[in-house]
Amino acid sequence: MRLRSLLGTALTAAGLVAVSLVPGAGTAAASPSGGTGAAAVPPTVSPAADFFYFGGPGYVCPEGNFCARVWDPTAGTYRVYKFFRCATYSLSNWLGVGGYANGQTGDRATATFYGRSGNPLLDVPIGGQNTSYDWGPVYKIRNCY
């Protein structure tokens, strides 16, 4: 009887492991904004940067800043980060489509987006902007150098 119980437990555990290895198992479906049905978490950056909320793409990026707009599912609106201090910012929970605007000035004000492996994805010159940019492949932003 004890052997049957041990075998049953082992088979159940093996079944659970196999289910968790199936691609897509346990993942939530993406919402239209790119978020998932899982518990909502806000998009963040490190080091920290100032931000404000805005409902659409028509915001004004303050002069001297590189601005990036990303959907915040915890607020139900867009969060617009203002990158002023020259740094490389790591992005967390940036999902779906948003936008950017380069309102910086000076000769070192080109912003660069980087992918997972540190590969450059896009250079954004002064005045560059986009209202429908997919943040999915972007892991870091360097606002200036």
C-alpha positions in Angstrom: 0.0 0.0 0.0 2.8 2.4 0.9 4.5 1.7 -2.5 1.3 2.6 -4.4 1.1 5.9 -2.4 4.7 6.8 -3.2 4.2 6.0 -6.9 1.1 8.1 -7.0 2.8 11.0 -5.4 5.8 10.7 -7.8 3.6 10.5 -10.9 1.5 13.5 -9.7 4.7 15.6 -9.2 6.1 14.5 -12.6 2.8 15.5 -14.2 2.9 19.0 -12.6 6.5 19.5 -13.8 5.5 18.4 -17.3 2.6 20.8 -17.4 4.8 23.7 -16.3 7.2 23.0 -19.2 4.6 23.2 -21.9 5.1 26.5 -23.8 2.4 29.0 -22.8 1.2 27.0 -19.8 0.3 29.2 -16.9 0.7 32.4 -18.9 -2.1 34.9 -19.2 -3.3 36.2 -22.4 -2.2 39.7 -23.5 -4.7 42.5 -23.3 -5.1 45.0 -26.2 -2.6 47.4 -24.4 0.0 44.6 -24.3 -0.5 43.8 -20.6 -1.5 40.4 -19.3 -4.4 39.1 -17.2 -2.0 38.6 -14.3 -1.9 40.9 -11.3 -1.2 44.4 -12.6 2.2 46.0 -11.9 3.3 49.5 -12.9 6.1 50.1 -15.4 9.2 51.3 -13.7 12.8 52.5 -14.4 16.1 52.2 -12.6 17.6 54.6 -11.7 14.3 56.4 -10.8 13.0 59.2 -13.0 10.2 61.7 -12.7 6.9 60.9 -14.5 3.4 62.2 -15.0 0.2 60.6 -16.2 -1.5 61.5 -19.5 -4.4 59.9 -21.3 -3.0 59.9 -24.8 -0.2 60.8 -27.2 -0.8 64.6 -27.2 1.4 65.5 -24.2 4.2 68.0 -24.4 7.7 66.8 -23.4 9.4 69.5 -21.4 12.4 71.0 -23.0 15.6 69.3 -21.9 14.0 65.9 -21.4 13.7 62.7 -23.3 10.1 61.5 -22.6 8.8 57.9 -22.9 5.1 57.1 -22.7 4.1 53.6 -21.5 0.8 52.0 -20.4 0.3 51.8 -16.7 -2.3 49.1 -15.9 -2.4 50.0 -12.3 -3.6 53.6 -13.2 -5.5 52.8 -16.3 -3.7 55.4 -18.3 -0.3 56.2 -19.7 2.7 57.0 -17.5 5.1 59.5 -19.2 8.7 59.3 -17.9 10.9 62.4 -18.1 14.5 61.4 -18.5 16.5 64.5 -17.7 19.7 63.3 -16.0 22.0 61.6 -18.5 22.1 57.9 -17.7 21.2 54.4 -18.9 17.8 53.4 -17.5 16.7 49.8 -17.1 13.0 49.2 -17.9 10.7 46.9 -16.0 7.1 45.9 -16.9 7.1 48.0 -20.1 4.5 46.2 -22.1 2.6 47.1 -25.2 2.6 50.2 -27.4 3.5 53.7 -26.2 5.6 56.5 -27.5 8.6 58.8 -27.1 9.7 62.4 -27.8 13.2 63.7 -27.6 13.0 67.3 -26.2 16.6 67.4 -25.2 19.1 70.0 -26.4 22.9 70.0 -27.0 25.2 67.9 -29.1 25.1 64.8 -26.9 21.3 64.5 -26.8 20.7 61.4 -29.0 18.8 58.7 -27.1 19.4 55.0 -27.7 17.2 52.0 -27.0 18.8 48.7 -26.2 17.5 45.1 -26.4 17.9 42.2 -24.0 21.5 41.4 -24.9 22.5 45.0 -24.9 22.2 45.4 -28.7 21.2 48.9 -29.9 17.7 48.9 -31.3 17.1 52.6 -32.2 18.8 56.0 -32.0 16.4 58.9 -31.5 17.9 62.3 -32.5 16.8 65.6 -31.0 13.2 66.3 -32.1 12.6 62.6 -32.9 9.2 61.3 -31.8 6.8 58.3 -32.3 3.3 57.9 -30.9 3.0 54.1 -31.5 6.3 52.4 -30.5 6.3 48.8 -29.2 8.2 48.7 -25.9 8.4 44.9 -25.8 11.9 44.4 -27.2 13.4 47.4 -25.3 15.2 46.7 -22.0 17.2 49.9 -21.5 17.1 53.5 -22.6 20.2 55.8 -22.6 18.8 59.3 -23.0 22.1 61.0 -23.8 25.8 60.4 -23.6 
